Amino acid sequence: MSKENKSQGLSRRSFMKASSLAGGGMLIGFNLFNSCKPDAQPPVDLANLKYNDFNAFIQIADNGAVTIYSPNPEIGQGVKTAMPMIIAEELDVAWKDVYVKQGILDTKNYTRQVAGGSQSIRFGWDPLRRTGATARQMLVNAAAEKWGVDPSECNTNAGIITNSKGEKLGYGEVVKEAALMDIPEDVTLKKVKDYTIIGTEIPNVDLDNIITGKPLFGLDYKSENMVIASVLRPPAFGQKLESFDDTDTRALEGVIEVIRFEDKIAVLAKDTWTAMKGKKALKASWTEDSRLESSSDHHRILQGLLDGNKFETLRADGNIKKAFSQADKVLERTYESPFLPHNCLEPMNFYADVTDTKIHLVGPIQTPEGTAKHIAGLLEREEGDVHLEMTRMGGGFGRRLYGDFAVEAALISNLAKKPVKVVFSREDDMSDGIYRPSIKYRIKAAIKDGELTGYHLKEASINSNMYGLIPNFFPAGAVENYQVDVAKYDSNITTGAWRAPYTNFLAFAEQSFFDELAEEMNVDKIKLRLDLLQKVKGTSDERIQYSPERMEIVINTAVEKSGWGKQPDGVYQGFVNYYCHNSHVAEVADVVLENNIPVVKKITCVVDCGIVVNPLGALNQIEGGVIDGVGHSMYGDFTFENGSPTATNFDRYRLIRMKEAPVVETHLIQNTHSPTGLGEPTLPPAGGAIANAFKAATGKRLYQQPFNNYPELLRAPEKEIIG
């Protein structure tokens, strides 16, 4: 990356999604080295450099130039920049000389090549530091042997090794010898105070290519003789293909072939437009394989689950029944959320070339290993036959965890005996998605002698329930009698992970409830939360996931930075604190009334995610997550009628507009704790913060998302046709 690249950062309102984890092997799957002889400057033309392999992962040119091959999927969360920063720090090289490239799927040398869960930096932190430090020590050992001195007499700085006599060698001068050295078992890691790369603002390593339109994404990928496939899928969940007529499709110029596979029809053409035009010309008949469900059905079913007694208990402390039977007051509220599509800016796509000798796959995928294994199994091939290359993704948000689009490409290529790229239209993307499940929460609290003595959370969800860690989030441990129960309905509508699964809506429900609970108890809203945290301090309950001490700092900082309670007349505030993906967050929303309509003007966001590897990338994720949370809680609505979504494009599906995005003021807590998640934790609190601010502004509580479905409170949804 050139010096010029570093002068400009990406927008701090970039939408970011979950993260990935790299690990495994001595060097965690990175080809990472850089720098240089004392006066060497790596040339721009990397292709003409002669590299020496340090080991299976590292290449260092004779002039000291180093390339880091990042093995993990990059979905905009910044790991392609941040993870090499960690290694470069411990390797002790100058970042200006580091070059980063995307690695391929390599299950022998890399582990967990996944983008999801906001866990990559958290899990990679120690292994990646050891990777850099181990490689640096091997280079030092090689230089010491060449000089005939003890390695302890040598120091490194910016890729230069110096001994006690003042002699110098660049990494590139000893890489061949270093590659043959024994791998040291114990290495010394840098102290935080000595960091020169970690903690500095580093622009995205792909920045130049992104802003100049260079091919990085799956939609950019091309190969010789490649054809485009547009796929007709069942128009409703619960339908199967009975028959079809492709006469009109085959008559179109540019259409190459029409192939049926499973309950789908693929139209192969020389270009995307022709393939999609050919798909529209198909005449297909569909039969019902199962019941065609509607959102009205789901509303009734989920309500019935909440009212019923068929629950799985995920956590039970104390005696809930006794707490409620002895309560002076009981507060109970129900909260509702819709399905949501992912709507990645780059629609689903994938390339496959299946031959007798190999399966060549290329495209944007959050789970390359699992997808490759699945495809190998479907085609009855060895896993070693699969060669998968990852492209940068134009958004993921959990949708690209599911490789259905890659599977389609492989199946079609196998049948057509041609290299094929499947390309979804926006309508395909929204009508055949894997959606955030519709969920209802019922929360019930017992109050005795002015204290919170019981807390009972019930969840009713479509297809799946909250995973096991969430019941251990706040306020678990702070209430003596605490219980979390879940129930689900198995639907034929496909659902799955959506940015910050479950917490993306649960945070709104619980934090809205806490505000209302404080009102019912006639106590200060901030004090209620802080008092509960005091009860968790010193607990021996190992199930508790959050830190009350770190959460307390986050809360107090948010109160200070937002001017909580000190705003001028006409500015109404809402507060939320939340823990998820191992990070502690507090957000304060500032709302004003314009023509008696509440408008979100500002979100103050305080985050404790431990050591911040790349502050610029962190701000992108934090602020993008906040705006994503505001937008979907305000406007995100998605319903089904007879198995089909009622919105299949942005003319009917409402997204937040740029003019509606609030100012996001971010504050990062400085400490020396190991890094935690950032791609998701700031999204869940946003909905609760603005809902609590709306209550302050209007006196009305919100119990359903999206909020613009409250016509008496907010603007009606826009119905304009775009385009």
HELIX and SHEET records of a PDB file:
HELIX    1   1 LYS A    3  SER A    7  5                                   5    
HELIX    2   2 LEU A   46  ASN A   48  5                                   3    
HELIX    3   3 VAL A   79  LEU A   91  1                                  13    
HELIX    4   4 TRP A   95  ASP A   97  5                                   3    
HELIX    5   5 SER A  120  TRP A  147  1                                  28    
HELIX    6   6 PRO A  151  GLU A  153  5                                   3    
HELIX    7   7 TYR A  171  ALA A  178  1                                   8    
HELIX    8   8 VAL A  192  ASP A  194  5                                   3    
HELIX    9   9 LEU A  207  ILE A  211  1                                   5    
HELIX   10  10 GLY A  218  ASP A  220  5                                   3    
HELIX   11  11 THR A  247  ARG A  250  1                                   4    
HELIX   12  12 THR A  272  ALA A  281  1                                  10    
HELIX   13  13 SER A  295  ASP A  307  1                                  13    
HELIX   14  14 ILE A  320  SER A  325  1                                   6    
HELIX   15  15 PRO A  368  LEU A  378  1                                  11    
HELIX   16  16 GLU A  383  ASP A  385  5                                   3    
HELIX   17  17 ARG A  399  LEU A  401  5                                   3    
HELIX   18  18 ASP A  404  ALA A  416  1                                  13    
HELIX   19  19 ARG A  426  SER A  431  1                                   6    
HELIX   20  20 ILE A  470  ASN A  472  5                                   3    
HELIX   21  21 THR A  503  MET A  521  1                                  19    
HELIX   22  22 LYS A  525  VAL A  536  1                                  12    
HELIX   23  23 PRO A  548  SER A  562  1                                  15    
HELIX   24  24 PRO A  615  TYR A  635  1                                  21    
HELIX   25  25 MET A  658  GLU A  660  5                                   3    
HELIX   26  26 LEU A  683  THR A  698  1                                  16    
HELIX   27  27 PHE A  707  ASN A  709  5                                   3    
SHEET    1   A 2 SER A  20  GLY A  23  0                                        
SHEET    2   A 2 THR A 111  ALA A 115 -1                                        
SHEET    1   B 4 TYR A  51  ASP A  53  0                                        
SHEET    2   B 4 GLN A  59  ALA A  61 -1                                        
SHEET    3   B 4 VAL A  66  SER A  70 -1                                        
SHEET    4   B 4 VAL A  98  GLN A 102  1                                        
SHEET    1   C 3 ASN A 155  ASN A 157  0                                        
SHEET    2   C 3 ILE A 160  THR A 162 -1                                        
SHEET    3   C 3 LYS A 168  GLY A 170 -1                                        
SHEET    1   D 7 VAL A 255  PHE A 261  0                                        
SHEET    2   D 7 LYS A 264  ALA A 269 -1                                        
SHEET    3   D 7 VAL A 227  LEU A 232 -1                                        
SHEET    4   D 7 VAL A 420  VAL A 423  1                                        
SHEET    5   D 7 ASN A 349  VAL A 354 -1                                        
SHEET    6   D 7 ILE A 359  GLY A 363 -1                                        
SHEET    7   D 7 VAL A 386  MET A 390  1                                        
SHEET    1   E 2 GLN A 239  ASP A 245  0                                        
SHEET    2   E 2 LYS A 283  GLU A 288 -1                                        
SHEET    1   F 5 GLU A 312  ASP A 317  0                                        
SHEET    2   F 5 ASN A 481  TYR A 489 -1                                        
SHEET    3   F 5 GLU A 451  ILE A 462  1                                        
SHEET    4   F 5 ILE A 439  LYS A 448 -1                                        
SHEET    5   F 5 LYS A 329  SER A 337 -1                                        
SHEET    1   G 4 TYR A 572  CYS A 580  0                                        
SHEET    2   G 4 SER A 583  GLU A 594 -1                                        
SHEET    3   G 4 ILE A 597  ASP A 608 -1                                        
SHEET    4   G 4 VAL A 663  LEU A 668  1                                        
SHEET    1   H 2 PHE A 640  GLU A 641  0                                        
SHEET    2   H 2 SER A 644  PRO A 645 -1                                        
END                                                                             
